[in-house]
Amino acid sequence: MTVLYALLVLALGVGAGLTVIVIEEIRWEARSRAPRRMTDGEVHHRHAAHH
């Protein structure tokens, strides 16, 4: 039973690690995507109050 518990703890640790990696990857993509949106030819019209 001790080996089973050790494997369970190991599996939970690996799962938590993979979850953190996936979340960081999504956050990195969101950060790196934002500047590109402004330079891909999109024209952002401004309101007269902003000029």
mmCIF file of the N, C-alpha and C atoms, coordinates in Angstrom:
data_MODEL
# 
_entry.id   MODEL 
# 
loop_
_atom_site.group_PDB 
_atom_site.id 
_atom_site.type_symbol 
_atom_site.label_atom_id 
_atom_site.label_alt_id 
_atom_site.label_comp_id 
_atom_site.label_asym_id 
_atom_site.label_entity_id 
_atom_site.label_seq_id 
_atom_site.pdbx_PDB_ins_code 
_atom_site.Cartn_x 
_atom_site.Cartn_y 
_atom_site.Cartn_z 
_atom_site.occupancy 
_atom_site.B_iso_or_equiv 
_atom_site.pdbx_formal_charge 
_atom_site.auth_seq_id 
_atom_site.auth_comp_id 
_atom_site.auth_asym_id 
_atom_site.auth_atom_id 
_atom_site.pdbx_PDB_model_num 
ATOM 1   N N  . MET A 1 1  ? 0.810   -1.206 0.000   1.00 0.00 ? 1  MET A N  1 
ATOM 2   C CA . MET A 1 1  ? 0.000   0.000  0.000   1.00 0.00 ? 1  MET A CA 1 
ATOM 3   C C  . MET A 1 1  ? 0.850   1.265  0.000   1.00 0.00 ? 1  MET A C  1 
ATOM 4   N N  . THR A 1 2  ? 2.029   1.198  0.620   1.00 0.00 ? 2  THR A N  1 
ATOM 5   C CA . THR A 1 2  ? 2.890   2.376  0.671   1.00 0.00 ? 2  THR A CA 1 
ATOM 6   C C  . THR A 1 2  ? 3.350   2.777  -0.725  1.00 0.00 ? 2  THR A C  1 
ATOM 7   N N  . VAL A 1 3  ? 3.645   1.778  -1.563  1.00 0.00 ? 3  VAL A N  1 
ATOM 8   C CA . VAL A 1 3  ? 4.060   2.061  -2.941  1.00 0.00 ? 3  VAL A CA 1 
ATOM 9   C C  . VAL A 1 3  ? 2.917   2.701  -3.704  1.00 0.00 ? 3  VAL A C  1 
ATOM 10  N N  . LEU A 1 4  ? 1.705   2.226  -3.449  1.00 0.00 ? 4  LEU A N  1 
ATOM 11  C CA . LEU A 1 4  ? 0.534   2.792  -4.108  1.00 0.00 ? 4  LEU A CA 1 
ATOM 12  C C  . LEU A 1 4  ? 0.344   4.262  -3.730  1.00 0.00 ? 4  LEU A C  1 
ATOM 13  N N  . TYR A 1 5  ? 0.510   4.570  -2.461  1.00 0.00 ? 5  TYR A N  1 
ATOM 14  C CA . TYR A 1 5  ? 0.404   5.962  -2.011  1.00 0.00 ? 5  TYR A CA 1 
ATOM 15  C C  . TYR A 1 5  ? 1.518   6.820  -2.618  1.00 0.00 ? 5  TYR A C  1 
ATOM 16  N N  . ALA A 1 6  ? 2.703   6.265  -2.703  1.00 0.00 ? 6  ALA A N  1 
ATOM 17  C CA . ALA A 1 6  ? 3.816   7.010  -3.297  1.00 0.00 ? 6  ALA A CA 1 
ATOM 18  C C  . ALA A 1 6  ? 3.536   7.313  -4.766  1.00 0.00 ? 6  ALA A C  1 
ATOM 19  N N  . LEU A 1 7  ? 2.998   6.335  -5.491  1.00 0.00 ? 7  LEU A N  1 
ATOM 20  C CA . LEU A 1 7  ? 2.652   6.560  -6.897  1.00 0.00 ? 7  LEU A CA 1 
ATOM 21  C C  . LEU A 1 7  ? 1.531   7.588  -7.032  1.00 0.00 ? 7  LEU A C  1 
ATOM 22  N N  . LEU A 1 8  ? 0.577   7.535  -6.123  1.00 0.00 ? 8  LEU A N  1 
ATOM 23  C CA . LEU A 1 8  ? -0.514  8.503  -6.150  1.00 0.00 ? 8  LEU A CA 1 
ATOM 24  C C  . LEU A 1 8  ? 0.005   9.920  -5.917  1.00 0.00 ? 8  LEU A C  1 
ATOM 25  N N  . VAL A 1 9  ? 0.886   10.086 -4.946  1.00 0.00 ? 9  VAL A N  1 
ATOM 26  C CA . VAL A 1 9  ? 1.470   11.398 -4.662  1.00 0.00 ? 9  VAL A CA 1 
ATOM 27  C C  . VAL A 1 9  ? 2.299   11.877 -5.847  1.00 0.00 ? 9  VAL A C  1 
ATOM 28  N N  . LEU A 1 10 ? 3.049   10.958 -6.455  1.00 0.00 ? 10 LEU A N  1 
ATOM 29  C CA . LEU A 1 10 ? 3.851   11.312 -7.624  1.00 0.00 ? 10 LEU A CA 1 
ATOM 30  C C  . LEU A 1 10 ? 2.960   11.751 -8.783  1.00 0.00 ? 10 LEU A C  1 
ATOM 31  N N  . ALA A 1 11 ? 1.882   11.017 -9.012  1.00 0.00 ? 11 ALA A N  1 
ATOM 32  C CA . ALA A 1 11 ? 0.955   11.363 -10.092 1.00 0.00 ? 11 ALA A CA 1 
ATOM 33  C C  . ALA A 1 11 ? 0.309   12.723 -9.839  1.00 0.00 ? 11 ALA A C  1 
ATOM 34  N N  . LEU A 1 12 ? -0.067  12.992 -8.589  1.00 0.00 ? 12 LEU A N  1 
ATOM 35  C CA . LEU A 1 12 ? -0.654  14.298 -8.265  1.00 0.00 ? 12 LEU A CA 1 
ATOM 36  C C  . LEU A 1 12 ? 0.356   15.422 -8.468  1.00 0.00 ? 12 LEU A C  1 
ATOM 37  N N  . GLY A 1 13 ? 1.601   15.172 -8.101  1.00 0.00 ? 13 GLY A N  1 
ATOM 38  C CA . GLY A 1 13 ? 2.648   16.169 -8.300  1.00 0.00 ? 13 GLY A CA 1 
ATOM 39  C C  . GLY A 1 13 ? 2.890   16.465 -9.770  1.00 0.00 ? 13 GLY A C  1 
ATOM 40  N N  . VAL A 1 14 ? 2.935   15.408 -10.573 1.00 0.00 ? 14 VAL A N  1 
ATOM 41  C CA . VAL A 1 14 ? 3.133   15.589 -12.018 1.00 0.00 ? 14 VAL A CA 1 
ATOM 42  C C  . VAL A 1 14 ? 1.943   16.329 -12.622 1.00 0.00 ? 14 VAL A C  1 
ATOM 43  N N  . GLY A 1 15 ? 0.738   15.971 -12.198 1.00 0.00 ? 15 GLY A N  1 
ATOM 44  C CA . GLY A 1 15 ? -0.456  16.651 -12.705 1.00 0.00 ? 15 GLY A CA 1 
ATOM 45  C C  . GLY A 1 15 ? -0.458  18.129 -12.347 1.00 0.00 ? 15 GLY A C  1 
ATOM 46  N N  . ALA A 1 16 ? -0.079  18.437 -11.112 1.00 0.00 ? 16 ALA A N  1 
ATOM 47  C CA . ALA A 1 16 ? -0.032  19.843 -10.699 1.00 0.00 ? 16 ALA A CA 1 
ATOM 48  C C  . ALA A 1 16 ? 1.039   20.594 -11.484 1.00 0.00 ? 16 ALA A C  1 
ATOM 49  N N  . GLY A 1 17 ? 2.179   19.960 -11.703 1.00 0.00 ? 17 GLY A N  1 
ATOM 50  C CA . GLY A 1 17 ? 3.245   20.593 -12.483 1.00 0.00 ? 17 GLY A CA 1 
ATOM 51  C C  . GLY A 1 17 ? 2.823   20.876 -13.911 1.00 0.00 ? 17 GLY A C  1 
ATOM 52  N N  . LEU A 1 18 ? 2.149   19.912 -14.529 1.00 0.00 ? 18 LEU A N  1 
ATOM 53  C CA . LEU A 1 18 ? 1.675   20.112 -15.900 1.00 0.00 ? 18 LEU A CA 1 
ATOM 54  C C  . LEU A 1 18 ? 0.624   21.211 -15.965 1.00 0.00 ? 18 LEU A C  1 
ATOM 55  N N  . THR A 1 19 ? -0.221  21.283 -14.947 1.00 0.00 ? 19 THR A N  1 
ATOM 56  C CA . THR A 1 19 ? -1.233  22.341 -14.903 1.00 0.00 ? 19 THR A CA 1 
ATOM 57  C C  . THR A 1 19 ? -0.573  23.715 -14.837 1.00 0.00 ? 19 THR A C  1 
ATOM 58  N N  . VAL A 1 20 ? 0.449   23.848 -14.017 1.00 0.00 ? 20 VAL A N  1 
ATOM 59  C CA . VAL A 1 20 ? 1.159   25.119 -13.912 1.00 0.00 ? 20 VAL A CA 1 
ATOM 60  C C  . VAL A 1 20 ? 1.811   25.479 -15.242 1.00 0.00 ? 20 VAL A C  1 
ATOM 61  N N  . ILE A 1 21 ? 2.424   24.498 -15.899 1.00 0.00 ? 21 ILE A N  1 
ATOM 62  C CA . ILE A 1 21 ? 3.079   24.756 -17.191 1.00 0.00 ? 21 ILE A CA 1 
ATOM 63  C C  . ILE A 1 21 ? 2.058   25.217 -18.223 1.00 0.00 ? 21 ILE A C  1 
ATOM 64  N N  . VAL A 1 22 ? 0.904   24.559 -18.278 1.00 0.00 ? 22 VAL A N  1 
ATOM 65  C CA . VAL A 1 22 ? -0.127  24.931 -19.256 1.00 0.00 ? 22 VAL A CA 1 
ATOM 66  C C  . VAL A 1 22 ? -0.646  26.340 -18.973 1.00 0.00 ? 22 VAL A C  1 
ATOM 67  N N  . ILE A 1 23 ? -0.893  26.655 -17.704 1.00 0.00 ? 23 ILE A N  1 
ATOM 68  C CA . ILE A 1 23 ? -1.390  27.994 -17.356 1.00 0.00 ? 23 ILE A CA 1 
ATOM 69  C C  . ILE A 1 23 ? -0.360  29.059 -17.727 1.00 0.00 ? 23 ILE A C  1 
ATOM 70  N N  . GLU A 1 24 ? 0.914   28.809 -17.434 1.00 0.00 ? 24 GLU A N  1 
ATOM 71  C CA . GLU A 1 24 ? 1.961   29.772 -17.791 1.00 0.00 ? 24 GLU A CA 1 
ATOM 72  C C  . GLU A 1 24 ? 2.065   29.939 -19.304 1.00 0.00 ? 24 GLU A C  1 
ATOM 73  N N  . GLU A 1 25 ? 1.907   28.853 -20.051 1.00 0.00 ? 25 GLU A N  1 
ATOM 74  C CA . GLU A 1 25 ? 1.956   28.930 -21.516 1.00 0.00 ? 25 GLU A CA 1 
ATOM 75  C C  . GLU A 1 25 ? 0.815   29.784 -22.047 1.00 0.00 ? 25 GLU A C  1 
ATOM 76  N N  . ILE A 1 26 ? -0.373  29.597 -21.497 1.00 0.00 ? 26 ILE A N  1 
ATOM 77  C CA . ILE A 1 26 ? -1.525  30.392 -21.940 1.00 0.00 ? 26 ILE A CA 1 
ATOM 78  C C  . ILE A 1 26 ? -1.310  31.866 -21.601 1.00 0.00 ? 26 ILE A C  1 
ATOM 79  N N  . ARG A 1 27 ? -0.796  32.142 -20.405 1.00 0.00 ? 27 ARG A N  1 
ATOM 80  C CA . ARG A 1 27 ? -0.539  33.533 -20.018 1.00 0.00 ? 27 ARG A CA 1 
ATOM 81  C C  . ARG A 1 27 ? 0.531   34.160 -20.904 1.00 0.00 ? 27 ARG A C  1 
ATOM 82  N N  . TRP A 1 28 ? 1.577   33.398 -21.255 1.00 0.00 ? 28 TRP A N  1 
ATOM 83  C CA . TRP A 1 28 ? 2.644   33.921 -22.101 1.00 0.00 ? 28 TRP A CA 1 
ATOM 84  C C  . TRP A 1 28 ? 2.118   34.230 -23.490 1.00 0.00 ? 28 TRP A C  1 
ATOM 85  N N  . GLU A 1 29 ? 1.271   33.321 -24.024 1.00 0.00 ? 29 GLU A N  1 
ATOM 86  C CA . GLU A 1 29 ? 0.688   33.569 -25.345 1.00 0.00 ? 29 GLU A CA 1 
ATOM 87  C C  . GLU A 1 29 ? -0.193  34.810 -25.322 1.00 0.00 ? 29 GLU A C  1 
ATOM 88  N N  . ALA A 1 30 ? -0.944  34.998 -24.264 1.00 0.00 ? 30 ALA A N  1 
ATOM 89  C CA . ALA A 1 30 ? -1.822  36.173 -24.169 1.00 0.00 ? 30 ALA A CA 1 
ATOM 90  C C  . ALA A 1 30 ? -0.988  37.451 -24.117 1.00 0.00 ? 30 ALA A C  1 
ATOM 91  N N  . ARG A 1 31 ? 0.126   37.431 -23.380 1.00 0.00 ? 31 ARG A N  1 
ATOM 92  C CA . ARG A 1 31 ? 0.991   38.612 -23.300 1.00 0.00 ? 31 ARG A CA 1 
ATOM 93  C C  . ARG A 1 31 ? 1.669   38.889 -24.634 1.00 0.00 ? 31 ARG A C  1 
ATOM 94  N N  . SER A 1 32 ? 2.132   37.856 -25.315 1.00 0.00 ? 32 SER A N  1 
ATOM 95  C CA . SER A 1 32 ? 2.880   38.077 -26.548 1.00 0.00 ? 32 SER A CA 1 
ATOM 96  C C  . SER A 1 32 ? 1.951   38.364 -27.725 1.00 0.00 ? 32 SER A C  1 
ATOM 97  N N  . ARG A 1 33 ? 0.686   38.004 -27.622 1.00 0.00 ? 33 ARG A N  1 
ATOM 98  C CA . ARG A 1 33 ? -0.248  38.242 -28.713 1.00 0.00 ? 33 ARG A CA 1 
ATOM 99  C C  . ARG A 1 33 ? -0.712  39.690 -28.733 1.00 0.00 ? 33 ARG A C  1 
ATOM 100 N N  . ALA A 1 34 ? -0.797  40.348 -27.584 1.00 0.00 ? 34 ALA A N  1 
ATOM 101 C CA . ALA A 1 34 ? -1.340  41.697 -27.502 1.00 0.00 ? 34 ALA A CA 1 
ATOM 102 C C  . ALA A 1 34 ? -0.563  42.713 -28.347 1.00 0.00 ? 34 ALA A C  1 
ATOM 103 N N  . PRO A 1 35 ? 0.774   42.789 -28.291 1.00 0.00 ? 35 PRO A N  1 
ATOM 104 C CA . PRO A 1 35 ? 1.461   43.785 -29.114 1.00 0.00 ? 35 PRO A CA 1 
ATOM 105 C C  . PRO A 1 35 ? 1.324   43.510 -30.608 1.00 0.00 ? 35 PRO A C  1 
ATOM 106 N N  . ARG A 1 36 ? 1.275   42.249 -31.015 1.00 0.00 ? 36 ARG A N  1 
ATOM 107 C CA . ARG A 1 36 ? 1.187   41.928 -32.428 1.00 0.00 ? 36 ARG A CA 1 
ATOM 108 C C  . ARG A 1 36 ? -0.119  42.401 -33.038 1.00 0.00 ? 36 ARG A C  1 
ATOM 109 N N  . ARG A 1 37 ? -1.191  42.416 -32.248 1.00 0.00 ? 37 ARG A N  1 
ATOM 110 C CA . ARG A 1 37 ? -2.476  42.838 -32.750 1.00 0.00 ? 37 ARG A CA 1 
ATOM 111 C C  . ARG A 1 37 ? -2.440  44.294 -33.210 1.00 0.00 ? 37 ARG A C  1 
ATOM 112 N N  . MET A 1 38 ? -1.616  45.103 -32.563 1.00 0.00 ? 38 MET A N  1 
ATOM 113 C CA . MET A 1 38 ? -1.553  46.512 -32.904 1.00 0.00 ? 38 MET A CA 1 
ATOM 114 C C  . MET A 1 38 ? -0.739  46.757 -34.176 1.00 0.00 ? 38 MET A C  1 
ATOM 115 N N  . THR A 1 39 ? 0.111   45.819 -34.573 1.00 0.00 ? 39 THR A N  1 
ATOM 116 C CA . THR A 1 39 ? 1.007   46.074 -35.699 1.00 0.00 ? 39 THR A CA 1 
ATOM 117 C C  . THR A 1 39 ? 0.652   45.269 -36.937 1.00 0.00 ? 39 THR A C  1 
ATOM 118 N N  . ASP A 1 40 ? -0.450  44.530 -36.934 1.00 0.00 ? 40 ASP A N  1 
ATOM 119 C CA . ASP A 1 40 ? -0.763  43.701 -38.096 1.00 0.00 ? 40 ASP A CA 1 
ATOM 120 C C  . ASP A 1 40 ? -1.648  44.420 -39.104 1.00 0.00 ? 40 ASP A C  1 
ATOM 121 N N  . GLY A 1 41 ? -1.643  45.755 -39.083 1.00 0.00 ? 41 GLY A N  1 
ATOM 122 C CA . GLY A 1 41 ? -2.391  46.517 -40.067 1.00 0.00 ? 41 GLY A CA 1 
ATOM 123 C C  . GLY A 1 41 ? -3.781  46.910 -39.600 1.00 0.00 ? 41 GLY A C  1 
ATOM 124 N N  . GLU A 1 42 ? -4.138  46.529 -38.401 1.00 0.00 ? 42 GLU A N  1 
ATOM 125 C CA . GLU A 1 42 ? -5.440  46.915 -37.881 1.00 0.00 ? 42 GLU A CA 1 
ATOM 126 C C  . GLU A 1 42 ? -5.460  48.420 -37.633 1.00 0.00 ? 42 GLU A C  1 
ATOM 127 N N  . VAL A 1 43 ? -6.498  49.079 -38.081 1.00 0.00 ? 43 VAL A N  1 
ATOM 128 C CA . VAL A 1 43 ? -6.623  50.512 -37.844 1.00 0.00 ? 43 VAL A CA 1 
ATOM 129 C C  . VAL A 1 43 ? -7.604  50.718 -36.710 1.00 0.00 ? 43 VAL A C  1 
ATOM 130 N N  . HIS A 1 44 ? -7.174  51.405 -35.681 1.00 0.00 ? 44 HIS A N  1 
ATOM 131 C CA . HIS A 1 44 ? -8.038  51.676 -34.547 1.00 0.00 ? 44 HIS A CA 1 
ATOM 132 C C  . HIS A 1 44 ? -8.503  53.121 -34.646 1.00 0.00 ? 44 HIS A C  1 
ATOM 133 N N  . HIS A 1 45 ? -9.784  53.313 -34.868 1.00 0.00 ? 45 HIS A N  1 
ATOM 134 C CA . HIS A 1 45 ? -10.326 54.658 -34.977 1.00 0.00 ? 45 HIS A CA 1 
ATOM 135 C C  . HIS A 1 45 ? -10.471 55.245 -33.588 1.00 0.00 ? 45 HIS A C  1 
ATOM 136 N N  . ARG A 1 46 ? -10.067 56.491 -33.457 1.00 0.00 ? 46 ARG A N  1 
ATOM 137 C CA . ARG A 1 46 ? -10.145 57.151 -32.163 1.00 0.00 ? 46 ARG A CA 1 
ATOM 138 C C  . ARG A 1 46 ? -11.303 58.117 -32.144 1.00 0.00 ? 46 ARG A C  1 
ATOM 139 N N  . HIS A 1 47 ? -11.817 58.328 -30.975 1.00 0.00 ? 47 HIS A N  1 
ATOM 140 C CA . HIS A 1 47 ? -12.876 59.321 -30.811 1.00 0.00 ? 47 HIS A CA 1 
ATOM 141 C C  . HIS A 1 47 ? -12.240 60.704 -30.792 1.00 0.00 ? 47 HIS A C  1 
ATOM 142 N N  . ALA A 1 48 ? -13.005 61.680 -31.174 1.00 0.00 ? 48 ALA A N  1 
ATOM 143 C CA . ALA A 1 48 ? -12.493 63.054 -31.221 1.00 0.00 ? 48 ALA A CA 1 
ATOM 144 C C  . ALA A 1 48 ? -12.044 63.519 -29.845 1.00 0.00 ? 48 ALA A C  1 
ATOM 145 N N  . ALA A 1 49 ? -12.674 63.013 -28.806 1.00 0.00 ? 49 ALA A N  1 
ATOM 146 C CA . ALA A 1 49 ? -12.304 63.418 -27.453 1.00 0.00 ? 49 ALA A CA 1 
ATOM 147 C C  . ALA A 1 49 ? -10.895 62.933 -27.076 1.00 0.00 ? 49 ALA A C  1 
ATOM 148 N N  . HIS A 1 50 ? -10.408 61.927 -27.753 1.00 0.00 ? 50 HIS A N  1 
ATOM 149 C CA . HIS A 1 50 ? -9.096  61.378 -27.425 1.00 0.00 ? 50 HIS A CA 1 
ATOM 150 C C  . HIS A 1 50 ? -7.953  62.121 -28.109 1.00 0.00 ? 50 HIS A C  1 
ATOM 151 N N  . HIS A 1 51 ? -8.263  62.954 -29.070 1.00 0.00 ? 51 HIS A N  1 
ATOM 152 C CA . HIS A 1 51 ? -7.203  63.648 -29.820 1.00 0.00 ? 51 HIS A CA 1 
ATOM 153 C C  . HIS A 1 51 ? -6.657  64.809 -29.048 1.00 0.00 ? 51 HIS A C  1 
# 
